[in-house]
Amino acid sequence: MPTPGHTAGHQAIAVRSNDGTVVLAGQARDTAFEYGSDQLAWRARREGRVNDEAITYLPWIGRLQELDPRRIVFAHDYAVWEPNDA
């Protein structure tokens, strides 16, 4: 799926398994922390908790979140993003 960020043509791969979906995000974001920040902003706007247009995130974040990923891994980060199911 297209995840422009590092380069305009960047793509990520989603793999579905019995354990859930794993996204191989490559360099879509440099770190899991950066992705987590985008994901929180996307979630806050989606849930109507903020209406501030100054809160931005990459437009493809919603597409990844709609896959309900169990984890997202990045090319240059030992950390892995996992959802907070609490």
Backbone torsions as a table, in degrees:
resi	resn	phi	psi	omega
1	MET	NA	145.9	179.9
2	PRO	-66.3	130.2	175.6
3	THR	-139.1	63.5	-177.6
4	PRO	-58.8	137.1	-178.5
5	GLY	-174.9	-79.4	177.6
6	HIS	-59.3	-45.0	173.6
7	THR	-137.5	159.3	-177.7
8	ALA	-61.6	-32.5	-177.6
9	GLY	-97.6	14.4	-177.5
10	HIS	-60.9	143.8	177.8
11	GLN	-134.4	151.4	174.4
12	ALA	-116.0	160.1	-179.8
13	ILE	-120.4	133.2	176.3
14	ALA	-108.9	130.8	179.6
15	VAL	-119.2	120.2	178.4
16	ARG	-94.5	136.9	177.3
17	SER	-142.1	177.1	178.1
18	ASN	-62.3	-24.5	-179.2
19	ASP	-86.5	-4.3	-178.8
20	GLY	118.7	-178.2	-177.7
21	THR	-90.8	132.6	174.2
22	VAL	-113.4	130.5	178.5
23	VAL	-106.6	125.1	173.1
24	LEU	-93.4	97.5	-169.2
25	ALA	-89.0	-8.6	178.7
26	GLY	55.8	-122.0	-180.0
27	GLN	-109.2	29.7	175.9
28	ALA	-58.0	-37.1	170.9
29	ARG	-138.2	153.6	-179.0
30	ASP	-72.4	-33.4	-175.6
31	THR	-139.9	160.1	174.9
32	ALA	-63.4	-33.2	178.4
33	PHE	-62.0	-45.8	179.0
34	GLU	-61.8	-42.7	177.7
35	TYR	-62.6	-43.6	179.5
36	GLY	-59.5	-39.2	177.1
37	SER	-62.9	-44.7	177.0
38	ASP	-62.5	-43.0	-177.8
39	GLN	-64.0	-40.2	178.5
40	LEU	-66.1	-40.2	177.4
41	ALA	-64.4	-44.4	177.8
42	TRP	-58.8	-46.4	-178.4
43	ARG	-64.2	-43.3	-179.8
44	ALA	-61.9	-42.0	178.9
45	ARG	-68.1	-43.0	-178.6
46	ARG	-62.1	-38.9	-179.4
47	GLU	-84.2	1.8	177.8
48	GLY	74.2	18.9	-179.6
49	ARG	-79.7	-23.7	176.1
50	VAL	-138.3	147.6	174.6
51	ASN	-123.6	10.9	-175.5
52	ASP	-73.3	115.4	179.4
53	GLU	-66.1	-16.5	178.9
54	ALA	-72.4	-18.8	177.6
55	ILE	-82.3	111.2	-174.1
56	THR	-119.4	160.8	175.1
57	TYR	-156.4	163.2	-179.3
58	LEU	-68.0	140.6	-172.6
59	PRO	-63.4	-21.8	-178.6
60	TRP	-86.4	-3.3	-179.8
61	ILE	-57.9	-42.4	179.6
62	GLY	-61.1	-40.0	178.9
63	ARG	-61.6	-42.7	178.6
64	LEU	-65.7	-43.0	-178.1
65	GLN	-67.0	-30.2	177.4
66	GLU	-66.7	-17.3	175.0
67	LEU	-77.5	-7.9	-177.7
68	ASP	53.4	57.2	-175.3
69	PRO	-67.5	142.8	174.9
70	ARG	-86.4	-27.0	175.0
71	ARG	-161.1	152.0	176.3
72	ILE	-130.1	127.4	-179.7
73	VAL	-112.5	149.1	-175.8
74	PHE	-121.3	156.4	-173.1
75	ALA	-67.0	-37.0	-172.2
76	HIS	-121.5	36.0	-178.0
77	ASP	-144.1	128.0	176.7
78	TYR	-73.4	-22.9	178.2
79	ALA	-72.9	149.3	178.4
80	VAL	-121.8	133.5	176.5
81	TRP	-80.3	130.9	173.8
82	GLU	-133.9	145.7	-178.3
83	PRO	-69.2	152.0	174.0
84	ASN	-92.6	101.8	-176.8
85	ASP	-82.1	2.2	-177.8
86	ALA	-72.8	NA	NA
